[in-house]
Amino acid sequence: MTRSELLDSWRREEAQPFIGWDFSYLDGRMIEEEPPWDYMARAAELMRHASSVVDLDTGGGERFLELHPHWPPKVVATEEYPPNLALATERLAPLGVQVLNVRITDDDPLPFADGEFDLVLNRHSAFNSAEVARVLAPGGVFLTQQVHGLWADDLHAAFGVTPQCPTPRRSATSRAYKPPASRSSICRTGRARCASPT
């Protein structure tokens, strides 16, 4: 492939619509390592024991919608990116989900009452752990799946860029560093209990 053909190919890729988290146009062209546990199955199981859930940064609501048969009585989703917010609202609001425009970061507060949710879900988004702990009901659960900071280390190196997120420190002798596989984690407080991956 010539440089011109490669650039044309990248331009076509860049023109693909990006709303929600539907990457089906990449089917058969992308390989990713699956974690040793199933986020969706764990979320469905946890919802069986919850009376309220919030999905932080739901994207277009695609994944959360797959959990519809397991939703508890009170269901809230947040999203900030305007195209995703519109899509999530279109998909989820008719089913009774309160979809809110909320900025989710490591520092910003959440617009919810103390102890408002039995379950807080967060898949691949930032979160303020103190705020998650605050909005969890006593005995509530926080389930998150995150991607480690070096997931595209080879791509960053190829383009000569520095990641915009903090990554583990590595020495010159630890070039082969591989963080643990994606896993669930929880906010351990006196108010929350562990959401183990199995």
matplotlib code that plots the C-alpha trace (Angstrom):
import matplotlib.pyplot as plt

x = [0.0, 1.4, 1.5, -1.3, -3.4, -2.8, -3.7, -6.9, -7.8, -7.3, -9.5, -12.3, -11.9, -12.0, -15.2, -17.0, -19.8, -18.9, -21.9, -22.4, -20.1, -21.2, -17.9, -19.6, -17.9, -14.7, -16.0, -13.4, -10.7, -10.0, -8.6, -8.8, -7.9, -11.0, -10.8, -11.0, -14.5, -17.7, -18.6, -22.2, -22.9, -21.5, -23.6, -26.8, -26.2, -25.6, -28.8, -30.8, -30.1, -30.4, -33.4, -31.5, -28.7, -26.7, -24.6, -21.9, -20.9, -23.3, -22.2, -25.1, -26.6, -25.9, -24.4, -26.7, -29.7, -28.5, -29.0, -32.7, -34.2, -32.2, -32.8, -34.1, -37.0, -34.9, -32.6, -30.4, -27.7, -25.3, -23.5, -21.8, -20.8, -23.7, -24.1, -24.0, -26.3, -28.9, -28.6, -28.8, -31.8, -33.5, -32.9, -33.3, -35.7, -38.8, -38.0, -38.2, -34.5, -33.6, -30.8, -28.7, -26.1, -23.3, -19.6, -17.8, -14.2, -11.7, -12.6, -16.1, -19.0, -21.9, -25.4, -27.0, -28.0, -25.9, -26.8, -29.0, -27.9, -27.5, -25.4, -23.0, -21.8, -18.8, -17.3, -14.2, -14.9, -13.3, -14.8, -14.4, -14.0, -15.1, -18.2, -19.0, -18.7, -20.9, -23.8, -23.7, -26.3, -25.0, -23.9, -24.1, -21.7, -19.5, -18.6, -16.1, -14.1, -11.1, -8.4, -4.8, -2.8, -0.5, -3.1, -1.7, 1.9, 3.1, 0.8, 2.0, 5.6, 5.0, 3.5, 5.9, 3.3, 3.0, -0.2, -2.5, -3.3, -1.1, 0.6, 2.7, 6.3, 8.7, 12.4, 14.5, 14.9, 11.1, 10.2, 8.2, 6.0, 2.5, -0.2, -2.7, -5.6, -8.8, -10.6, -13.4, -12.7, -14.6, -14.5, -13.8, -15.5, -17.5, -20.5, -19.6, -18.9, -16.7, -17.9, -15.6, -15.2, -16.7]
y = [0.0, 3.4, 6.3, 8.0, 4.9, 4.5, 8.1, 7.7, 4.6, 6.5, 9.4, 6.9, 5.4, 8.9, 9.6, 6.7, 8.0, 7.9, 7.9, 5.6, 2.6, 0.8, -0.3, -2.9, -1.4, -2.8, -6.4, -8.8, -6.1, -5.7, -8.2, -7.5, -9.6, -10.5, -10.2, -13.4, -12.4, -11.0, -7.4, -7.8, -11.1, -9.6, -6.4, -8.5, -10.6, -7.5, -5.9, -8.9, -7.7, -3.9, -1.6, 1.3, 1.6, 4.4, 3.8, 6.4, 7.6, 5.2, 6.2, 5.7, 3.3, 0.2, -2.0, -0.7, -1.5, -5.1, -5.3, -4.2, -7.5, -7.1, -3.4, -2.7, -0.3, 2.9, 3.3, 6.3, 6.8, 9.7, 10.9, 14.2, 13.8, 15.5, 12.9, 10.0, 11.9, 12.3, 8.7, 7.4, 9.6, 8.3, 4.7, 4.7, 7.4, 5.6, 2.7, 4.9, 5.6, 9.0, 10.1, 13.0, 15.3, 14.9, 15.5, 12.4, 13.0, 12.0, 15.2, 16.4, 15.8, 13.6, 15.3, 12.6, 12.3, 10.4, 6.7, 7.1, 3.9, 0.3, -0.2, 2.1, 0.8, 2.3, 0.7, 2.4, 5.9, 8.1, 8.3, 10.2, 7.4, 9.6, 10.6, 7.0, 6.0, 8.9, 8.0, 4.3, 3.0, 1.1, -2.3, -0.9, -2.1, -0.3, -2.3, -0.9, -2.3, -0.2, -0.3, 0.0, 3.1, 1.2, -0.4, 1.3, 1.7, 0.4, 2.8, 5.7, 4.8, 4.5, 8.0, 9.5, 10.7, 10.6, 9.3, 11.9, 9.8, 8.7, 5.4, 3.2, 4.2, 1.9, 1.7, 1.2, -2.4, -3.0, -2.5, -5.7, -4.5, -5.9, -4.7, -7.3, -8.0, -5.9, -6.7, -5.4, -3.2, -1.6, 1.4, -0.1, 2.0, 1.2, 1.7, -0.5, -4.2, -5.9, -6.7, -9.6, -10.5, -14.0]
z = [0.0, -1.0, 1.5, -0.5, -0.4, 3.4, 4.0, 1.9, 4.0, 7.2, 6.0, 5.2, 8.7, 10.2, 8.3, 10.0, 12.3, 15.9, 18.2, 21.1, 21.4, 18.2, 16.5, 14.3, 11.2, 12.7, 12.8, 11.4, 11.4, 15.1, 17.6, 21.3, 24.3, 26.3, 30.1, 32.2, 33.4, 31.9, 32.9, 31.5, 33.3, 36.6, 36.1, 35.4, 38.5, 40.7, 39.4, 40.6, 44.2, 43.6, 43.7, 42.0, 39.5, 37.8, 34.7, 34.5, 31.0, 29.3, 25.8, 23.4, 25.9, 23.7, 26.4, 29.2, 27.0, 26.7, 30.5, 30.2, 31.4, 34.7, 35.4, 38.9, 39.5, 39.6, 36.6, 35.8, 33.1, 32.6, 29.5, 28.5, 24.8, 22.9, 20.1, 22.7, 25.1, 22.3, 21.3, 24.9, 25.6, 22.4, 23.3, 27.1, 28.1, 26.5, 28.8, 31.9, 32.3, 33.6, 31.2, 32.6, 31.0, 33.6, 33.4, 34.8, 35.8, 38.5, 40.4, 39.6, 42.0, 41.1, 41.1, 43.3, 46.9, 49.5, 49.4, 46.4, 44.5, 45.4, 42.3, 40.4, 37.0, 35.2, 32.1, 30.7, 32.1, 34.6, 38.1, 41.4, 43.9, 46.9, 45.0, 44.0, 47.7, 48.7, 46.3, 47.2, 49.6, 52.6, 51.3, 47.7, 45.0, 42.5, 39.4, 37.0, 34.1, 33.1, 30.5, 31.8, 30.8, 28.4, 26.3, 23.1, 24.1, 20.8, 18.9, 21.0, 20.3, 16.5, 16.3, 18.9, 21.2, 25.0, 26.6, 28.1, 31.1, 33.9, 33.4, 35.7, 36.0, 34.1, 34.2, 31.1, 32.0, 32.3, 28.6, 28.6, 31.5, 31.1, 33.5, 34.7, 32.5, 32.7, 35.8, 38.0, 40.9, 43.7, 46.0, 49.4, 52.1, 55.1, 52.9, 49.9, 49.4, 46.9, 43.4, 42.6, 38.9, 39.4]

ax = plt.figure().add_subplot(projection="3d")
ax.plot(x, y, z, "-o")
ax.set_aspect("equal")
plt.show()
